[in-house]
Amino acid sequence: MFPRLLYGLLLTMIVGAAQARQIADAGEGLTIEGQPQRVVVLEYSFLDAVVLAGLSPVGIADDNNPARILPALRERLADYRSVGLRSQPSLELIASLQPDLIIADLNRHQAVYPALQQIAPTLLLPSRGIEYSTVLDELLTIGQALGREAQLQARLAEHERIMDRYRETLARDESLLFAVAGAGGMTVHGPKAFASGVMRRLGLRTATPEQAEQAYIKVSFEQFAYLNPDWLLLGDYQAAQGGAEFFLRWQRHPLWSHLSAVDKRQLRRVSPYSWSLARGLLGAEQIAADLQEQLR
Amino acid sequence: MSQQLRLWLLLPVLLLAALAGLWLGALDLSTVGRGAELILTDFRLPRVLVALLAGAGLGLAGALIQGVVRNPLASPDLLGVTAGAGLAATALLVFWPALPFGWLIPGAMAGGWLAMLLLLWLARDRQLNPARLILIGIALNAWLAALTDWLLVSHPTGIDAALVWLTGSLWGRSWPQLWWLLPWLLLLLPLTLALALRLDLLALGDEAAEGLGAAVIRSRRLALLLAVMLAAVSVAVCGTLSFVGLVAPHLARLLVGAAHRRLLPASAMLGALLVLVADIAGRSLAPPLELPAGILTALIGAPYFLFLLTRYRGW
């Protein structure tokens, strides 16, 4: 009786070991088994999937500024250690957290990919400028890496229902534009940007030309006036410092009051952190909720 | 204190800085426990060594170029070498973000060399006249920097890694990068030091040097070539660390005088010291934030350079 139990146990262990999952990513692919518990996340956009899978990361590259994390996400986080800037997370700190999974950004962390792999299995995914549809794909990829795909699939189905509900009340025939203002000027989010994809999902029309290749497009006042959206949703990274300087200048331009959004009093302020940095399900739902409140 | 003694004193200072580099960081190693060895051998030690070698390369390149063009403003940055490497690295990072990082080093080196070939070709008729070299270098530098800016502005989604690279940083540099640097420096350092006497002759002016038996143009071309190779490999590994190639030779001249047999090793050691100190400060001043070393070399380098100018009446 006892040996049989032992054999059974051994068998499940062997089968378990044989079940190491292969997950295709933007790097060399991830080989992992079991459900990782100590996850380090190196970009805001991967945080969403990890939290929705029911985990709280042990380390986050949050630029040492937790205020940049979407509030809906932040309140669900347990204590974590900041591993520094997204552009240069501290390898020492990551290693000292002894993670069993690291999720890194293809563009920012290519330089340390081998080092990260040495610390723990590393999932390498694109982050900056990814489309809404890619965000949803990455959610499931992260779900596979965490061994919690079913949970995320269920949450994704719920997300679709939530977005459908918003869509019914939001759809309209006016053009919208999300743009961020910073020290470098005005950056319009093109059709490929996350926020634009979310707006399309909600049955809304964006003011950017459909053929634009780039997710983020820098524009001058003239180019902006040409886009002339009915609604302008502005995320100002310098709101705390009194607003981006160039935008104050734009407001004194003779053509300013002729812009549709200004004329119709349809300029709205939104959080650039929610609309641009929090590329994930909760971020998309936040955008939908903001729109419902603002487009009234 | 004799100049010779000061040169030798740089060695223990460098050793102390290297030890500090192993000791300081985002974590207090005595509290880490199990992972401490990995952190020491895989993160801090190779990074200290890379900083030393890259800094030495930049310092030497600066001293060589200043010796060749007999102009205190000359540096690898000014001749377009750095900008060429920067343009190549930015293009690679922007167009092929999925390219393994190992490809960046040969790519950036090739960019630096191409910029140098362009410079030599543009200056070909004038026997590498120093003033002309500098003017062409400034124009070339501006043109290459403009191309880099254009890439950055037209591809806003792929630039995060490029921006870090262009600032110059030792973040994540480890053994693979050291193996790139080491053979080049082992080859180039002795060649450079062997050139010291000829550079001293060049400092007397072209005609006097010619009269004393130096092949002026050949020496100049050789020194320039060595400088470019040193700067290109250093920049390729660490990105465009500004001010090192400019400040290190000036500081060295103040300490050990203008004779190249002391000036060259002193420039190498001071360049190494500057980059190492900048990197240690960058990663241990405000943990968990890691600031790129390039910001700190400029932050330390620029005011120090101004101070040097007030001390210094040689030029």
Interface residues (C-beta under 8 A of the other chain):
Chain A: A26 G27 N64 R81 S82 V83 G84 L85 R86 S87 Q88 P89 S90 L91 E92 L93 A95 S96 Q98 D105 L106 N107 R108 Q110 A111 V112 Y113 P114 A115 Q118 P126 R128 G129 T187 Q214 A215 Y216 I217 K218
Chain B: G25 A26 L27 V32 R34 G35 L38 I39 D42 F43 R44 P97 A98 L99 P100 F101 L104 V153 H155 P156 T157 G158 D160 A161 L163 V164 S169 W171 G172 S174 P176 R283 P287 P288 L289 E290 L291 P292
